Amino acid sequence: MTKKFVIKAIIVSTIGMSVISACKDKAKNYAANDVIYKDLDTSVKPGDDFFRYANGGWLKKNPIPPAYSSWGIGNVVDEELRDRLKKINTEALSAKAEKGSNTQKIGDFYFSGLDTVAIEKEGLDPLKPELSKIDNIKDVNDLVDEFAHLHTIGVETPIAAGVGQDAKNSGKNMLQLYQGGIGLPNRDFYFNTDPHSVTIRTDYQEKHLPIVYKLSGLSADEASAASKQTYNLEKFWADSSRKLMDLRDPYRNYNKMPLSALGKLAPDINWKSTFEKMGYKNVDTVIVGQPEYYRALNKSLKTFTIADWKNYLRKNVVTSFGSYLSKPFDDENFRFFGTVLYGNKEQLPRWKRVLDTENGLMGEVLGQIFVKEYFSEQTKERYVNLVEAMRSTFKEHIQKLDWMSEQTKQKAYDKLAKVVPKVGYPDHWKDFSTLTIDRGPYSLNVMRANNFWHRYNAEKLGKPVDRTEWDITPQTYNAYYNPSNNEIVLPAAQFLVPGVKDEDMDDAVVYGYAAASTIGHEMTHGFDDQGRQFDAKGNLKEWWLPEDSVKFTQRAQMLINQFNGYSIYGLHVNGKATQGENIADLGGIVIGLDAFKKTDEYKEGKPINGLTPVQRFFLGYALGWLGEDRKEALSSQILTNEHAPGFMRVNGPFTDVPEFYEAFHIKKGDKMWINPDKRVKIW
């Protein structure tokens, strides 16, 4: 017995020493690979511009490369991912793959995109059959038939249709119609008077459209006339299109109607026949997002000539596939959509552009290979556990709310408990067996892939919703919340930090970088101005007591007012349009911080590289927004996007968090100081 006891004591002692040694090794790794410490710009006061304090060191050393409109952590992750995907593609190129296999499709797509000799020789030839169909349009019936056809190959038409979940019956797939048709990023570019909008609008009318029409085969005079009429046509629709902030109201943008009612809305379109030709079978009911747009579309069928319509569609075909054609087409697409809109100075290397296109069209094919090589089960487990840590802390936040009734709280608990987390990669992969890819024209490979996705979407109609599906690939640096599924989808790539192994990041950084800015952010989307209107099953349904909705709206309005006060380059952030993202940012931060307070690292309170655990948490969050944008890109973002600029998504919500002031000793008089009574607290 004594012997056994001694042996046991020795074993325990040995294990204890190993644990101590492992802890020391971890601490050394954290300090040595401390990306947040290396990025600090201590010449900036944290209370004046925390974003610059946290990230300025990196920004000074990493100017925006000419081929990019912005440069930051997401771009660096993408560069690492491209290198990994290039390896996969290069191996597929030389593999003797079976026809129809994923390897064959990857290799042949990559080959066709890199075969510039063939692409330059072909010029516009691959699109001539499509342009010929447009030339043969004789009347409105032919025109609408061509809308239907072009829709199936990924060309913009004024009928913006797709199959999606019924917002009020989330288990059912429905055909849905939205505003569309315009060539500029959104309707405001046709009317705004700010310098950025005027510059883009002028270039579009006087340079871009004439160049596209000349490249498509029109004479200079024909191109000039076509440009004017196409612009007038698009402006006509833009005038009946909703603004960005108005697209956030799920009730107003839900107009369910039988085909007979749609027929009254736009009587010059035979909707039953059109939907059949689009591949949408047995449609008897549709959801129309913006009915006034379809009234305008119907009127435009009579107002503009068939010749006007032909030119409009001709432009759309050439623009849709211009980046996959010979150099003159590719150059003009890049000049307008890259340089004029977003400030890019030069194109990416061709192999990167081809990979990006392939990733967009066949991402899950690449993803299956990617996750096997680059995302371990151990890493996945860390983030699965992190989701549950955030969920339990979110519940505690709801319990402590002093503005929400107990009745609404009970339903909020239920919704939170039913949030489905999808972490890393799908359990089931999409089937690409019906997608045909060969070493022929690059643009036709893209066209066939567009058609594959159209058919994939159309075939959902009349079938139960597949709630296991992912709408994003594992190698995408992004994440999303889907209110109709009440799910958060968190791809593997979103958790990557360039040059740092996951195990070399301490919990403080991970809770800021991943738990707050991604997991908590997406979870809070279920309770933002839009998401809160969907119940636990994902249905658009009133589940709040009216007085609770009023109190929520009052708090949200404070955040709207706060962001309305931010501006850059003479453009003000649209606080109402961005409120959902701002609510989610603030929720993610405060919930993530309280979840972090339960960890050993927080409780021990030991600094790493002179930074306390709470300081490291805030710096970890700021790391998620590390980056800088060109003036053109930021200006376009403010006008078109529901997300505020990245630096505002750090400095803005931090000013509402009391622990931020304490951690960095922010005092009245500092630029980021907000009086306590003006600080926003929602979740």
C-alpha positions in Angstrom: 0.0 0.0 0.0 2.8 2.4 0.9 4.5 1.6 -2.4 1.4 2.2 -4.4 0.8 5.5 -2.4 4.3 6.6 -3.2 4.0 5.8 -6.8 0.7 7.6 -6.9 2.2 10.6 -5.2 5.0 10.7 -7.7 2.6 10.5 -10.6 0.5 13.3 -9.2 3.6 15.4 -8.6 4.9 14.8 -12.2 1.5 15.7 -13.7 1.5 18.9 -11.6 5.0 19.9 -12.9 3.9 19.2 -16.5 0.8 21.5 -16.1 3.0 24.2 -14.6 5.5 23.8 -17.4 2.7 23.9 -20.0 1.2 27.0 -18.5 4.6 28.7 -18.6 5.1 27.6 -22.2 1.7 29.0 -23.1 2.4 32.3 -21.5 5.7 32.5 -23.4 3.9 31.8 -26.7 1.3 34.4 -25.9 3.9 37.0 -25.3 6.2 36.0 -28.2 3.3 35.9 -30.7 1.4 38.9 -29.4 -0.1 40.4 -32.5 -2.0 43.1 -30.5 1.1 44.3 -28.7 3.1 44.5 -32.0 0.4 46.6 -33.6 0.1 49.4 -31.0 0.8 53.0 -31.8 1.5 54.5 -28.4 1.9 58.0 -30.0 -1.9 58.0 -30.0 -3.9 58.4 -26.8 -6.4 55.5 -26.3 -9.0 58.1 -25.3 -8.6 60.2 -28.5 -8.7 57.5 -31.2 -8.6 53.9 -29.8 -8.7 52.4 -33.3 -5.4 54.2 -34.2 -3.9 53.4 -30.8 -4.7 49.7 -31.3 -3.9 49.3 -35.0 -1.8 52.3 -36.0 1.5 50.5 -35.7 0.4 48.0 -38.4 -1.2 50.6 -40.5 2.0 52.7 -40.7 3.9 49.6 -41.9 1.3 48.4 -44.3 0.0 51.0 -46.8 -2.9 50.0 -49.1 -1.4 48.1 -52.1 -2.3 49.5 -55.5 -4.6 46.6 -56.4 -6.8 47.1 -53.4 -9.5 49.6 -52.3 -8.8 48.7 -48.7 -6.1 46.8 -46.8 -6.5 45.1 -43.4 -6.7 41.8 -41.5 -9.4 40.4 -43.8 -7.2 41.0 -46.8 -4.2 39.4 -45.2 -6.3 36.3 -44.3 -7.5 36.2 -47.8 -4.0 36.3 -49.1 -3.1 33.3 -47.0 -6.2 31.6 -48.2 -5.4 32.3 -51.8 -2.0 30.7 -51.4 -3.6 27.6 -50.0 -6.2 27.5 -52.7 -3.6 28.1 -55.4 -1.8 24.9 -54.2 -5.1 23.0 -54.5 -5.7 24.4 -58.0 -2.1 23.8 -59.2 -2.3 20.2 -58.1 -5.7 19.8 -59.9 -4.2 21.3 -63.1 -1.7 18.5 -63.4 -3.9 15.7 -62.0 -5.2 13.0 -64.3 -8.7 13.5 -62.9 -11.8 11.6 -63.9 -14.2 13.7 -66.1 -16.9 15.2 -63.9 -14.9 14.9 -60.7 -14.4 17.9 -58.5 -10.7 17.8 -59.2 -11.4 17.9 -63.0 -13.7 20.9 -62.5 -11.2 22.8 -60.3 -8.3 22.2 -62.7 -10.3 23.0 -65.9 -11.8 26.2 -64.5 -8.4 27.4 -63.4 -6.9 26.5 -66.8 -9.6 28.4 -68.7 -9.2 31.5 -66.6 -5.4 31.6 -67.0 -5.5 30.8 -70.8 -5.1 34.5 -71.9 -4.0 33.5 -75.4 -7.4 32.0 -76.1 -9.3 34.7 -74.2 -7.6 37.5 -76.2 -8.2 35.6 -79.5 -11.9 35.1 -78.8 -12.7 38.7 -77.9 -16.4 39.1 -77.8 -17.1 35.8 -79.7 -18.3 33.8 -76.6 -21.1 36.3 -76.0 -22.3 36.7 -79.6 -25.0 34.0 -79.4 -26.5 36.0 -76.4 -26.2 39.3 -78.2 -27.9 37.8 -81.3 -30.9 36.8 -79.1 -31.2 40.4 -78.0 -31.0 41.7 -81.5 -33.9 39.4 -82.5 -36.3 41.0 -79.9 -39.3 42.4 -81.8 -41.9 43.3 -79.2 -42.6 43.4 -75.4 -43.4 39.7 -75.3 -40.0 38.9 -76.8 -38.4 41.3 -74.4 -39.9 39.7 -71.3 -38.9 36.3 -72.6 -35.4 37.6 -72.9 -35.5 38.9 -69.3 -36.4 35.3 -68.3 -33.5 33.7 -70.3 -30.9 36.2 -69.1 -32.0 35.7 -65.5 -31.0 32.1 -65.8 -27.4 32.8 -66.8 -26.7 35.5 -64.2 -27.3 38.7 -66.2 -29.0 41.6 -64.5 -32.6 42.3 -65.7 -35.3 44.5 -64.3 -37.0 41.4 -62.9 -35.1 40.6 -59.7 -36.4 37.2 -58.6 -35.2 34.4 -56.3 -36.4 31.6 -54.1 -36.1 32.2 -50.4 -37.8 31.4 -47.0 -41.2 32.9 -46.4 -40.6 35.5 -43.7 -43.9 34.6 -42.0 -43.7 30.8 -42.6 -40.0 30.0 -42.4 -40.4 26.3 -43.2 -41.7 27.2 -46.7 -39.7 28.3 -49.8 -41.4 31.1 -51.8 -40.6 33.0 -55.0 -39.7 36.5 -54.1 -39.4 39.7 -56.2 -37.3 42.7 -55.3 -36.2 46.0 -56.9 -33.3 45.8 -59.3 -32.3 46.6 -62.8 -30.0 49.6 -62.2 -26.3 49.7 -63.1 -25.1 52.0 -60.3 -24.7 50.6 -56.8 -28.0 51.9 -55.5 -30.8 54.4 -56.3 -29.1 57.3 -54.5 -26.3 57.6 -57.0 -28.8 58.8 -59.6 -29.9 61.7 -57.4 -27.4 62.6 -54.7 -25.5 65.9 -55.1 -22.4 65.1 -53.0 -19.1 65.2 -55.0 -18.6 61.4 -54.8 -22.0 60.6 -56.2 -21.7 63.3 -58.9 -18.3 62.0 -60.0 -19.5 58.4 -60.3 -22.8 59.4 -62.1 -20.9 61.6 -64.6 -18.3 58.9 -65.4 -21.0 56.3 -65.8 -22.9 58.4 -68.3 -20.1 60.1 -70.2 -17.3 57.4 -70.1 -18.3 54.0 -68.9 -21.5 53.4 -70.9 -20.1 54.8 -74.2 -17.0 52.6 -73.9 -19.1 49.5 -73.2 -21.3 50.2 -76.1 -18.4 50.8 -78.5 -16.7 47.5 -77.3 -20.0 45.7 -78.0 -19.9 46.8 -81.6 -21.9 50.1 -81.8 -20.5 53.2 -83.6 -19.6 56.3 -81.6 -22.9 58.0 -82.4 -24.9 54.9 -81.6 -23.0 54.4 -78.4 -23.6 58.0 -77.3 -27.4 57.7 -78.0 -27.6 54.3 -76.3 -25.8 55.6 -73.2 -28.3 58.4 -72.8 -31.3 56.2 -73.2 -30.0 53.4 -70.9 -29.2 56.0 -68.2 -32.7 57.5 -68.5 -34.3 54.0 -68.3 -32.3 53.1 -65.1 -33.0 56.5 -63.5 -36.7 55.9 -64.2 -36.6 52.8 -62.0 -34.3 54.3 -59.4 -36.9 57.0 -58.8 -39.3 54.2 -57.7 -36.7 52.3 -55.7 -36.5 52.4 -51.9 -33.6 53.9 -50.0 -31.2 51.8 -48.0 -32.8 52.6 -44.7 -36.3 51.8 -46.0 -35.2 48.3 -47.0 -34.7 47.5 -43.2 -38.4 47.3 -42.5 -39.3 43.5 -42.8 -43.1 44.2 -42.7 -43.1 46.9 -45.3 -40.9 44.8 -47.6 -43.2 41.8 -47.2 -46.1 41.9 -49.7 -47.5 38.5 -50.3 -49.9 38.2 -53.2 -51.4 35.8 -55.7 -50.3 35.9 -59.3 -53.6 37.7 -60.2 -52.6 40.6 -57.9 -49.1 40.7 -59.4 -50.8 40.8 -62.8 -52.7 43.9 -61.8 -49.5 45.5 -60.4 -47.7 44.9 -63.8 -50.3 43.8 -66.3 -48.0 43.9 -69.4 -46.1 40.9 -68.2 -47.4 37.4 -68.5 -46.1 36.4 -65.1 -47.1 32.7 -65.2 -45.3 32.2 -68.5 -42.3 34.3 -67.5 -41.8 32.4 -64.3 -42.0 29.1 -66.1 -39.3 30.2 -68.6 -37.2 31.3 -65.6 -37.5 27.7 -64.3 -39.8 28.6 -61.4 -42.5 25.9 -61.7 -46.1 26.0 -60.6 -46.0 29.5 -59.0 -49.3 30.7 -57.7 -48.2 33.1 -55.0 -45.2 35.5 -54.7 -43.8 37.9 -52.1 -43.1 41.3 -53.6 -40.6 43.4 -51.7 -41.2 46.8 -53.3 -44.5 46.9 -55.3 -44.0 50.5 -56.5 -40.9 49.4 -58.4 -42.8 46.8 -60.4 -45.5 49.5 -61.2 -42.6 51.6 -62.6 -41.3 48.6 -64.5 -44.6 48.0 -66.2 -44.8 51.7 -67.1 -41.3 51.6 -68.6 -42.3 48.8 -71.0 -44.6 51.4 -72.7 -42.4 54.5 -72.2 -39.2 53.2 -73.7 -38.7 51.8 -77.2 -37.7 48.2 -78.1 -34.4 49.7 -79.4 -33.8 51.3 -76.0 -34.4 48.0 -74.3 -32.1 46.1 -76.6 -29.3 48.5 -75.8 -29.9 48.2 -72.1 -29.8 44.4 -72.2 -26.7 44.5 -74.5 -24.9 46.6 -71.9 -25.9 44.2 -69.1 -24.6 41.1 -71.0 -21.3 42.7 -71.8 -20.9 44.1 -68.2 -21.9 40.8 -66.6 -19.1 38.9 -68.4 -16.7 41.7 -69.2 -14.2 40.6 -66.5 -13.9 37.1 -68.2 -13.4 38.5 -71.7 -10.4 40.0 -73.5 -8.3 42.8 -72.1 -10.4 45.8 -73.4 -13.6 44.5 -71.8 -11.8 43.5 -68.6 -9.9 46.8 -68.3 -13.1 48.9 -68.6 -14.9 46.8 -66.0 -12.0 47.3 -63.7 -11.6 51.0 -64.5 -15.2 51.8 -63.5 -16.1 49.2 -60.9 -12.7 49.1 -59.4 -11.0 52.5 -59.8 -13.9 55.0 -60.1 -16.2 53.4 -57.4 -13.6 52.1 -55.0 -10.2 53.7 -55.8 -8.2 50.6 -56.8 -5.1 51.7 -58.6 -4.4 48.4 -60.5 -5.8 44.9 -61.0 -4.9 41.9 -58.9 -2.6 39.4 -60.6 -4.7 37.2 -62.9 -4.3 34.0 -60.9 -5.8 35.7 -57.9 -8.7 37.0 -59.9 -9.4 33.6 -61.3 -9.2 32.0 -57.9 -11.6 34.6 -56.5 -14.1 33.9 -59.3 -13.8 30.2 -58.8 -14.2 30.6 -55.1 -17.4 32.5 -55.6 -18.8 29.9 -58.0 -17.4 26.6 -56.7 -16.5 27.5 -53.1 -17.7 24.4 -51.5 -15.7 22.2 -53.9 -12.6 24.0 -52.7 -13.9 24.1 -49.1 -14.1 20.3 -48.8 -10.3 20.2 -49.4 -9.6 23.3 -47.4 -11.0 22.2 -44.1 -9.3 18.8 -44.2 -5.9 20.5 -44.4 -6.4 23.7 -42.4 -9.0 23.5 -39.7 -8.5 20.9 -36.9 -11.1 19.4 -34.7 -9.3 20.9 -31.7 -9.8 24.4 -33.1 -13.4 23.8 -34.0 -14.1 22.6 -30.4 -12.7 25.8 -29.0 -15.2 27.9 -31.0 -18.1 25.6 -30.4 -17.5 26.0 -26.6 -17.1 29.8 -27.1 -20.6 29.9 -28.7 -22.1 28.3 -25.6 -20.2 30.7 -23.3 -21.7 33.6 -25.2 -25.1 32.1 -25.2 -25.2 31.6 -21.4 -23.9 35.1 -20.8 -26.4 36.6 -23.2 -29.1 35.0 -21.1 -27.8 36.6 -18.0 -27.9 40.0 -19.7 -31.5 39.5 -20.6 -32.3 38.5 -17.0 -30.8 41.7 -15.7 -32.6 44.1 -18.2 -34.6 46.7 -16.3 -36.6 47.8 -19.3 -38.0 44.5 -20.5 -41.0 42.8 -19.1 -40.9 39.2 -17.7 -43.3 38.0 -20.4 -41.1 39.2 -23.2 -38.0 37.9 -21.4 -39.4 34.4 -21.4 -39.8 34.4 -25.1 -36.3 36.0 -25.6 -34.8 33.1 -23.5 -36.6 30.6 -25.8 -35.3 32.3 -28.9 -31.8 32.5 -27.6 -31.9 28.8 -26.6 -32.9 27.9 -30.1 -30.2 29.9 -32.0 -28.5 27.2 -34.1 -24.7 27.6 -34.3 -22.9 26.4 -37.4 -19.2 26.4 -36.8 -16.3 25.8 -39.2 -17.9 24.0 -42.1 -21.1 22.2 -43.2 -22.0 18.7 -42.1 -23.3 18.1 -45.6 -21.7 19.4 -48.8 -23.5 20.6 -51.9 -23.6 18.3 -55.0 -21.9 19.8 -58.0 -22.3 16.8 -60.3 -24.6 18.7 -62.7 -22.1 21.5 -63.2 -20.2 21.3 -66.4 -16.8 22.8 -66.6 -14.2 22.4 -69.4 -11.1 24.1 -70.8 -13.2 26.1 -73.3 -14.0 29.8 -73.0 -13.6 31.2 -69.5 -16.7 33.3 -69.8 -18.8 30.3 -70.8 -17.6 28.4 -67.7 -18.8 31.3 -65.6 -22.1 31.4 -67.5 -22.6 27.7 -66.9 -21.8 28.1 -63.2 -24.3 31.0 -63.0 -26.9 28.7 -64.5 -26.0 25.9 -62.1 -26.7 28.2 -59.2 -29.9 29.5 -60.7 -31.2 26.0 -61.1 -30.1 25.1 -57.6 -32.1 28.0 -56.3 -35.1 27.4 -58.5 -35.3 23.7 -57.5 -36.0 24.8 -53.9 -39.4 26.0 -54.8 -42.1 23.7 -53.4 -39.6 21.8 -51.3 -39.1 22.0 -47.5 -36.4 24.4 -46.3 -33.1 22.7 -45.8 -32.0 24.2 -42.5 -28.6 22.4 -42.7 -27.6 24.5 -45.7 -24.7 27.0 -45.6 -24.8 30.2 -47.7 -21.1 30.8 -47.2 -18.0 28.8 -47.7 -15.6 27.6 -44.9 -12.8 29.6 -46.4 -14.7 32.9 -46.3 -13.6 35.6 -43.9 -17.1 36.6 -42.8 -20.1 35.3 -40.9 -23.9 35.9 -40.8 -27.1 35.5 -38.9 -30.2 34.2 -40.8 -33.3 35.3 -39.0 -35.5 32.8 -40.8 -33.5 29.9 -39.5 -32.5 31.6 -36.3 -28.9 30.5 -36.9 -25.4 32.0 -36.7 -23.0 30.7 -39.4 -19.4 31.0 -38.5 -16.9 29.8 -41.2 -13.5 28.4 -40.3 -11.6 31.3 -41.9 -13.3 33.9 -39.8 -11.3 32.8 -36.7 -7.9 33.0 -38.4 -5.3 35.6 -37.3 -2.5 35.9 -39.9 0.7 34.4 -38.8 -0.5 33.2 -35.5 -1.6 29.7 -34.5 -4.9 29.5 -32.8 -3.3 27.9 -29.7 -0.9 30.8 -29.4 -3.8 33.3 -28.8 -4.8 33.9 -25.1 -8.5 34.0 -24.2 -8.5 37.7 -23.8 -7.7 38.2 -27.5 -9.9 35.4 -28.6 -12.9 36.7 -26.6 -12.4 40.1 -28.2 -11.6 39.0 -31.7 -13.9 36.1 -32.1 -16.5 36.0 -29.2 -17.3 39.7 -29.2 -16.8 40.9 -32.8 -18.2 37.7 -34.5 -20.1 35.3 -32.3 -21.7 37.8 -30.1 -22.3 40.2 -33.0 -24.1 37.6 -35.0 -26.1 36.3 -32.0 -27.2 39.9 -31.2 -28.5 40.2 -34.8 -31.3 38.0 -33.6 -32.3 40.8 -31.3 -31.5 43.9 -33.3 -34.0 46.2 -35.0 -34.8 43.6 -37.7 -33.9 40.3 -36.1 -36.0 40.9 -33.0 -39.1 40.9 -35.2 -38.6 37.2 -36.0 -39.6 34.6 -33.4 -37.7 31.5 -32.2 -38.8 29.5 -35.2 -37.7 32.2 -37.6 -41.1 33.6 -38.4 -41.9 37.3 -38.8 -44.2 37.7 -35.9 -45.0 40.1 -33.0 -43.7 38.5 -29.8 -42.8 41.5 -27.8 -45.2 43.4 -25.6 -45.8 46.8 -27.2 -44.3 48.7 -24.3 -41.1 46.6 -24.6 -40.9 47.5 -28.3 -41.2 51.2 -27.4 -38.4 51.0 -24.9 -36.2 49.1 -27.3 -36.8 51.7 -30.0 -36.0 54.5 -27.6 -32.6 52.9 -26.9 -31.9 52.1 -30.5 -32.7 55.7 -31.4 -29.9 56.9 -29.1 -27.5 54.7 -31.1 -28.9 56.1 -34.4 -28.3 59.6 -33.1 -24.8 58.7 -32.0 -23.8 57.3 -35.5 -25.6 60.1 -37.3 -23.0 62.4 -35.7 -20.1 60.6 -37.4 -18.9 61.8 -40.8 -15.9 61.5 -43.1 -15.1 63.2 -46.4 -18.2 65.4 -46.0 -20.5 62.4 -45.8 -22.5 61.5 -42.7 -23.0 57.9 -41.6 -26.7 56.9 -41.9 -27.5 55.9 -38.3 -30.8 54.4 -39.2 -29.5 52.3 -42.1 -26.6 51.1 -40.0 -28.4 50.6 -36.7 -28.7 46.8 -37.0 -24.9 46.4 -37.3 -24.3 49.0 -34.6 -26.6 47.3 -32.2 -24.9 43.9 -32.9 -21.5 45.4 -32.4 -22.4 46.9 -29.0 -24.2 43.7 -27.9 -21.3 41.6 -29.0 -18.8 43.7 -27.0 -20.7 43.9 -23.7 -21.7 40.2 -23.8 -18.3 39.1 -24.9 -16.6 41.1 -22.1 -18.9 39.5 -19.4 -18.3 36.0 -20.9 -14.5 36.7 -20.7 -14.8 37.7 -17.0 -15.6 34.0 -16.3 -12.3 32.8 -17.6 -9.2 31.9 -15.6 -7.1 34.6 -17.5 -9.5 37.3 -16.3 -9.7 36.1 -12.8 -5.9 35.8 -12.5 -5.5 39.3 -13.8 -1.9 38.8 -14.9 -0.7 41.2 -17.6 1.0 40.0 -20.9 3.5 42.5 -22.4 2.3 45.1 -19.9 -1.4 44.8 -21.0 -4.1 43.7 -18.5 -6.6 41.0 -19.5 -9.4 43.6 -20.0 -7.1 45.8 -22.1 -6.2 42.8 -24.2 -9.9 42.0 -24.7 -10.6 45.5 -26.2 -7.5 45.3 -28.3 -8.5 41.9 -29.5 -11.8 43.3 -30.6 -10.1 46.2 -32.4 -7.9 43.6 -34.2 -11.0 42.4 -35.9 -11.3 45.8 -37.7 -7.6 46.3 -38.4 -7.5 48.0 -41.8 -7.8 51.2 -43.8 -9.9 52.2 -46.9 -9.3 54.5 -49.8 -11.4 57.6 -49.9 -13.5 56.3 -52.8 -14.2 53.0 -51.1 -15.3 54.7 -47.8 -17.5 57.2 -49.6 -19.2 54.4 -51.6 -19.6 52.4 -48.4 -21.3 55.2 -46.5 -23.8 55.7 -49.4 -24.5 52.0 -50.2 -23.8 49.8 -47.1 -25.6 49.0 -43.9 -22.2 48.8 -42.2 -20.4 51.9 -40.8 -16.7 52.2 -41.7 -14.5 49.8 -39.7 -12.8 52.4 -37.5 -16.2 53.8 -36.4 -17.2 50.2 -35.4 -14.4 50.3 -32.8 -14.5 53.8 -31.5 -18.3 54.2 -31.7 -19.5 51.3 -29.5 -16.5 51.5 -27.1 -17.6 54.9 -26.0 -20.8 53.3 -24.7 -19.0 50.7 -22.5 -18.0 51.7 -18.9 -15.2 49.1 -18.6 -13.5 50.7 -21.6 -13.2 54.0 -19.8 -11.8 52.2 -16.7 -9.4 50.0 -18.6 -7.7 52.8 -20.5 -8.3 55.6 -18.0 -10.5 57.7 -20.3 -11.3 61.0 -18.8 -13.6 63.9 -19.6 -11.9 66.1 -22.2 -10.6 63.0 -24.1 -12.0 63.0 -27.6 -13.8 59.7 -27.1 -15.5 60.7 -23.8 -19.3 60.6 -23.8 -21.2 61.6 -20.6 -22.6 58.6 -18.8 -26.2 59.7 -19.4 -25.6 59.7 -23.2 -24.1 56.2 -23.3 -26.2 53.6 -25.0 -27.2 50.4 -23.3 -29.5 48.0 -25.0 -28.5 44.4 -24.4 
